[in-house]
């Protein structure tokens, strides 16, 4: 009986050994591309939010200049002494902010033009209210243009979140325009009341156009802030914004009412209009820092969230690399064991006297015993017994 010899283990080819490693390398390539793309996107969003915070800081400095300029214009038109201390202090603070971040926001050239116009107002005489109204109006237009420049260069106009977008639009465009237009409306009402009777109709037409210019941004401001509160996930935004917003809205309604000509007189009461404009300016001054603080808080929260996303991306990438590295190490170790077994088999083939290395996974087969021929000599110890000796 012949027992078949164990089948020799088939040695894997070079491609078979390298195929798992090639698959791991092919998996690492898209994984690295995904991680890199995600990291760049998160970093770009974070840098954009940080740049927006610079815009918020600049807008806060411009807000102080705007308030001081509107107040100085009202004093100049009404023949009151202009308080230079408030305007000069606001200008110095804005100049310090521009020196710090103006280069990054590309606003230094425009600020230099605004500051030159502001410096020119110091030597202007208060004897001509009409000329003062025109001169202050030119500076106000440049100041509003600087607001738009800062919003564009800082990326505030491209803010991706609904609540922060409405906030930046309110504090960077609508509110400054409303404050400047309300101040002009009150000052123009004062000037029209002093003009001759023949010029009164033309003055009323000017007031009507300026009334629309003052009330339109104020109405847009109210709508924007309510949209920001409705679309925000922050629980503090509504509680902080709605109260000063209601106060500002009531002041704007009073301004709209007193800017209309009286039914009996057919003219605008300049005193009541100036008081309404002053009340509107005060309520806007209370609302403005609230919006700026809420906008900055939302940007800080976004930056913190993006920082966490970056760390999560790094952690996921490190975990994936460690897992694939562990799998690679297992495959390399398995290949080394296979090569050692192949080397032992080759060594036994070259030296037949050396007992072969038995594979633990192959079943052990006993060697076949040789058959004894008939009549062969038996064991001497049993040869003395005959076939029938046991019956004796």
CORTAMO-V21706 format. One record per pair of residues at least 6 apart in sequence whose ideal C-beta (glycine too) atoms are under 8 Angstrom apart, sorted by sequence separation. I is the first residue (numbers start at 1). GAP is how many residues later the second one is. If there is no record, write none. Layout:
I&GAP  I&GAP
This chain:
74&6  75&6  76&6  102&6  126&6  150&6  151&6  159&6  232&6  261&6  262&6  348&6  358&6  377&6  75&7  124&7  192&7  261&7  262&7  347&7  348&7  75&8  124&8  192&8  195&8  229&8  260&8  348&8  98&9  102&9  159&9  228&9  229&9  259&9  348&9  72&10  98&10  258&10  72&11  124&11  157&11  192&11  258&11  345&11  71&12  72&12  156&12  157&12  191&12  192&12  229&12  345&12  98&13  228&13  229&13  344&13  72&14  121&14  192&14  258&14  259&14  71&15  72&15  120&15  121&15  188&15  192&15  258&15  71&16  95&16  156&16  225&16  341&16  94&17  151&17  258&17  259&17  68&18  69&18  121&18  188&18  189&18  255&18  258&18  68&19  188&19  226&19  257&19  95&20  225&20  68&21  117&21  118&21  151&21  255&21  65&22  68&22  117&22  150&22  151&22  185&22  188&22  254&22  255&22  67&23  68&23  222&23  91&24  148&24  255&24  65&25  114&25  117&25  147&25  148&25  185&25  251&25  254&25  255&25  64&26  65&26  147&26  184&26  185&26  222&26  254&26  91&27  221&27  222&27  114&28  185&28  251&28  252&28  61&29  64&29  65&29  113&29  114&29  147&29  181&29  184&29  185&29  251&29  64&30  184&30  218&30  222&30  87&31  251&31  61&32  62&32  110&32  114&32  144&32  181&32  182&32  248&32  251&32  61&33  143&33  144&33  181&33  219&33  250&33  251&33  218&34  110&35  111&35  248&35  61&36  110&36  144&36  177&36  178&36  181&36  182&36  247&36  248&36  61&37  143&37  215&37  218&37  84&38  248&38  58&39  107&39  110&39  178&39  244&39  247&39  248&39  57&40  58&40  140&40  177&40  178&40  215&40  247&40  214&41  215&41  107&42  175&42  244&42  245&42  58&43  106&43  107&43  174&43  178&43  244&43  57&44  58&44  82&44  105&44  140&44  173&44  174&44  81&45  105&45  211&45  214&45  107&46  174&46  175&46  241&46  244&46  54&47  58&47  79&47  106&47  137&47  174&47  76&48  105&48  211&48  58&49  69&49  72&49  105&49  211&49  241&49  54&50  55&50  76&50  79&50  174&50  240&50  241&50  54&51  78&51  133&51  170&51  77&52  207&52  51&53  65&53  76&53  240&53  241&53  133&54  170&54  240&54  77&55  133&55  169&55  170&55  76&56  77&56  76&57  167&57  204&57  237&57  133&58  166&58  167&58  170&58  236&58  73&59  77&59  166&59  73&60  76&60  234&60  129&61  130&61  166&61  167&61  207&61  236&61  237&61  129&62  166&62  218&62  73&63  165&63  204&63  234&63  72&64  73&64  164&64  204&64  234&64  129&65  162&65  163&65  166&65  162&66  163&66  225&66  232&66  69&67  73&67  200&67  234&67  163&68  162&69  163&69  69&70  70&70  162&70  163&70  185&70  189&70  69&71  163&71  182&73  66&74  69&74  163&74  178&74  185&74  193&74  192&75  193&75  192&76  66&77  193&77  65&78  192&78  189&79  190&80  62&81  189&81  190&83  62&84  186&84  189&84  190&84  62&85  189&85  186&87  59&88  62&88  185&88  186&88  186&90  59&91  186&91  58&92  59&92  185&92  186&92  183&94  55&95  182&95  55&96  58&96  55&98  56&98  182&98  183&98  55&99  182&99  54&100  55&100  56&100  55&101  179&101  52&102  178&102  179&102  182&102  51&103  52&103  51&104  52&104  179&105  178&106  48&107  52&107  63&108  70&109  74&109  78&109  175&109  48&110  66&110  70&110  73&110  77&110  73&111  52&112  56&112  59&112  67&112  71&112  74&112  78&112  175&112  55&113  59&113  63&113  66&113  70&113  74&113  77&113  175&113  62&114  66&114  73&114  77&114  45&115  52&116  175&116  55&117  171&117  171&120  170&121  171&121  167&124  171&124  167&127  168&127  167&128  164&131  167&131  164&134  163&135  164&135  161&137  164&138  161&141  78&196  74&200  74&203  74&204  71&210  70&211  67&214  67&218  63&225  63&226  60&229  63&229  60&232  59&233  56&236  56&239  56&240  53&243  56&243  53&246  52&247  53&247  49&250  53&250  49&253  50&253  49&254  45&257  46&257  49&257  46&260  45&261  46&261  42&264  46&264  42&267  43&267  42&268  39&271  42&271  39&274  38&275  39&275  35&278  35&281  35&282  32&285  31&286  31&289  28&293  28&296  27&297  24&300  24&303  24&304  21&307  24&307  21&310  20&311  21&311  17&318  17&321  12&326  11&327  11&331  9&332  8&337  9&350  6&353  6&356  6&359  3&362  3&365  2&366  1&367
